[in-house]
Amino acid sequence: MITIDGGAKSGSGTIVRYSVALASLLGKEIRVDNIRAKRDKPGLRAQHLKVIQACQEMCHGAIDNAIIGSKAITYIPKERFEGGEYHWDIGTAGSTTMMAQTLLPVACFAEKPS
């Protein structure tokens, strides 16, 4: 399992999103600690949680401790993303691009159109 310090550099949610995307592409288990540690409100926010859940759904994975406010998560992708059509409500328009930054790389390597 790869452990990632989510408080490194700016300590933003970008570390979580990119880590989950890369883990999905590589089929590697990850643990992200210190999520958003340098932010006024540390831990997972709703948009980060939705992105993790979307990757979990796409890769039939498992997540542990993925709740709003969590400062550490474990993500285990089980399968390579095959493709398909999915719909998620992330809650706010500003978060749509954040979700796309995570899911598009995974979808680009799908076996079928997505």
C-alpha positions as a printed Julia matrix, in Angstrom:
114×3 Matrix{Float64}:
   0.0    0.0     0.0
   1.24   3.47   -0.88
   0.9    6.12    1.84
   0.49   9.74    0.78
   0.75  12.83    2.96
  -2.32  14.89    2.11
  -0.88  17.83    4.03
   2.16  18.21    1.77
   2.77  21.41   -0.2
  -0.45  23.46   -0.13
  -2.32  20.65    1.62
  -5.32  21.01   -0.67
  -7.86  18.47   -1.86
  -5.96  18.19   -5.14
  -3.65  15.67   -3.48
  -6.62  13.46   -2.62
  -8.19  13.74   -6.07
  -5.0   13.03   -8.01
  -4.01  10.22   -5.65
  -7.34   8.45   -6.14
  -7.19   8.92   -9.92
  -3.65   7.53  -10.16
  -4.46   4.65   -7.82
  -7.43   3.8   -10.05
  -5.27   3.84  -13.17
  -2.44   1.82  -11.63
  -4.6   -0.56   -9.6
  -2.68   0.32   -6.42
  -4.01   0.54   -2.88
  -3.44   3.92   -1.23
  -3.83   5.57    2.11
  -4.01   9.36    2.24
  -3.27  10.88    5.66
  -3.46  14.51    6.85
  -6.14  15.36    4.28
  -6.33  19.11    3.72
  -4.29  19.6     6.9
  -3.34  23.2     6.08
  -6.88  24.37    5.36
  -9.17  26.29    7.71
 -11.52  23.29    7.66
  -9.26  20.24    7.37
 -10.49  16.83    6.26
 -12.69  15.69    3.39
 -15.35  18.04    2.08
 -18.44  16.84    0.24
 -16.91  17.33   -3.22
 -13.83  15.25   -2.33
 -16.0   12.49   -0.93
 -18.13  12.4    -4.09
 -15.04  12.07   -6.29
 -13.7    9.19   -4.18
 -17.09   7.47   -4.32
 -17.24   7.94   -8.1
 -13.83   6.28   -8.55
 -14.92   3.53   -6.2
 -18.0    2.92   -8.35
 -16.06   3.02  -11.61
 -13.37   0.6   -10.41
 -15.56  -1.54   -8.11
 -13.25  -0.53   -5.32
 -13.37  -0.24   -1.57
 -12.93   2.83    0.59
 -12.4    3.04    4.3
 -13.16   6.03    6.51
 -14.51   8.11    3.62
 -16.83  10.49    5.45
 -17.05  14.27    5.47
 -14.4   15.63    7.81
 -12.22  12.52    7.67
  -8.51  13.3     7.82
  -7.4    9.91    6.45
  -8.82   7.44    3.91
  -7.86   4.14    2.37
  -8.81   3.49   -1.26
  -8.51   0.1    -2.95
  -9.44  -0.12   -6.64
 -10.51  -3.68   -7.48
 -10.8   -3.61  -11.28
  -9.71  -1.54  -14.21
 -12.47   0.8   -15.38
 -14.24  -0.78  -18.34
 -16.31   2.22  -19.42
 -19.97   3.04  -19.4
 -22.34   5.81  -18.52
 -22.48   7.27  -15.03
 -24.32  10.15  -13.39
 -23.28  11.88  -10.18
 -24.58  14.97   -8.42
 -21.6   16.66   -6.85
 -23.7   19.38   -5.26
 -22.04  22.6    -6.44
 -21.15  23.85   -9.92
 -17.67  24.92   -8.83
 -16.83  21.33   -8.0
 -17.68  19.99  -11.46
 -14.22  20.74  -12.85
 -12.6   19.15   -9.79
 -14.55  15.99  -10.46
 -13.6   16.07  -14.14
  -9.89  16.43  -13.25
 -10.12  13.14  -11.39
 -12.49  11.09  -13.53
 -11.4   12.03  -17.06
  -7.93  10.44  -16.8
  -9.55   7.22  -15.54
 -12.16   7.31  -18.31
  -9.51   7.92  -20.99
  -8.02   4.49  -20.31
 -11.34   2.63  -20.24
 -11.81  -0.5   -22.33
 -15.08   0.84  -23.8
 -16.44   4.35  -24.5
 -17.36   6.39  -21.45
